[in-house]
Amino acid sequence: MSSAGVKLEPTAASIPSSSSAHGGSVHLPVGVLGTLHPPAPYEVFLPPPSAGPSALPQVTASLVSYLPSEPERSRYLKAFRETMLLHPSFNIPNFEQRIAAIFTWAEGGTVSLSTGPKSKAELAREIFFTKPNGKKDQGRPPGPPPGSRGPDDNAPKPTLSFFSAACAAFALGALVTRNEEPERADAAGGLSDPSSAPPPPPSPADATGTSATLFALSEQSLQLYEKTAAYDHDSVMAMILQVLFMLHEGQMSVAQNVFPLVGKMVNVARMMGLAIDPDEFPGTYNLFEAETRRRLWWDVFYYDLFVADCMGHPPLIADNTHTTRVPADVDEEKFTPSSTTLPVPESADGDTSSVYFGLKCR
C-alpha cells in the first residue's frame, strides 16, 4: 500500500503546547464548538417494554441504525483500517468481523452456539457478551433485538462497550475520509479555479453519520456502559480509539480532552490487571485474550508517555511498575480467538503492523 493512504501519526511537536502546564488558563479552540452534535436519545438504548422497568441500557436495533449504512460504512472502515496500520493496538480483522456481526444481529440474524466448528462470524458473535476475564456473563439474559424474525434466547447481543468502540472506529474513518477529500480535489485540479465557491456547510439533518456525531455516540455509549457494567477489554479499546480520534481531529484541546482521558485509561487498565502479564495467571486467558491484554497495556503505556511529553508532565506509569511483556509479532489475518499457536508472519509483504507496534513499544 502506498504511504499516501495512511494517516500519519501526530507527533508531540505538531500538537500546540498547553498553557495550563505552567498554571495559565486553558484556551479551547472555537472551531470545536461547531462539531458538537447531540447524541442519540436515551430511549434508543432501552429494550422493549416487555423487558421490564428495571432493564438496563443496552444495544438495540434502533441504536445500530445510527451507524453508517453502505456505501459509507465500507468507505469508513477502509480508511479506519489504513489508519490503524500505525496503531495496531488490537487485532483489526477480528474487530471488523465483530462490527459486521453487529449489523447481522440488528437485522435479526441468529447464531448457533454448538460446540462444533464455527465460522468467523459465529465466533465473533460469541465473544460479544463477555466479562472482563473473557468468560461468558450469564447475569444478563441475551435475546434478539426488537423487530427481529423471532425470539432466540441463546443469541448473545453486543455490549455497549464494543458498540462504543465501533462508533469511535467509524468516527475515525469518517474523519480521515473527510480530510482526504480536499487532497484528492487538489490533486485533480478541483481547486484551480479561484472563483469556485466552497461547498455549503452541512445542515443539521446531515449530521447523522458524520465523524462528530459518531464520536458523540461513542462517548455516550461508553458512559452508559460504565454506569451499568464492569470495565472490559472493549472499554479500553473504545478509549484508545477516542484518544486517536481527538489527536487526528486536531480541534480538541490536549489539556482539556486528551490528557484527562489518558489518565482515566491508565487507571482503568491498572484496575483490570493489564499491567501484570497474563502468563502470571495460568489457565485464565487463552492465547488471543493474552495477546489482546498485552497490546492494550502497551498502547496505554505509549499514550501515557506521548501525552505526558505534550503536557510537560512526568508519565503516570513508571518503568518498574508493570510486568506485561511486549506483544508478539503475528500474522494478523491468521490470528483469531481460536488460535492455539502464534501464527508467525511468513514474509514482509503482508500486514506487518504488529511488527511496527512492537518496535514502537520498545
Salt bridges, closest charged atoms under 4 A:
GLU9 OE2 - HIS87 ND1 3.98
GLU9 OE2 - LYS360 NZ 3.95
GLU82 OE2 - LYS78 NZ 2.75
GLU96 OE2 - ARG81 NE 2.92
GLU180 OE1 - ARG184 NH2 3.13
GLU181 OE2 - ARG75 NH1 3.50
GLU226 OE2 - LYS264 NZ 2.50
ASP234 OD2 - ARG98 NH2 2.79
ASP277 OD1 - ARG294 NE 2.88
ASP277 OD2 - ARG325 NE 3.77
ASP279 OD1 - ARG294 NH2 3.20
ASP279 OD2 - ARG325 NH2 2.66
GLU291 OE2 - ARG294 NH1 2.68
GLU332 OE2 - ARG295 NH2 2.58
GLU346 OE2 - LYS334 NZ 2.83
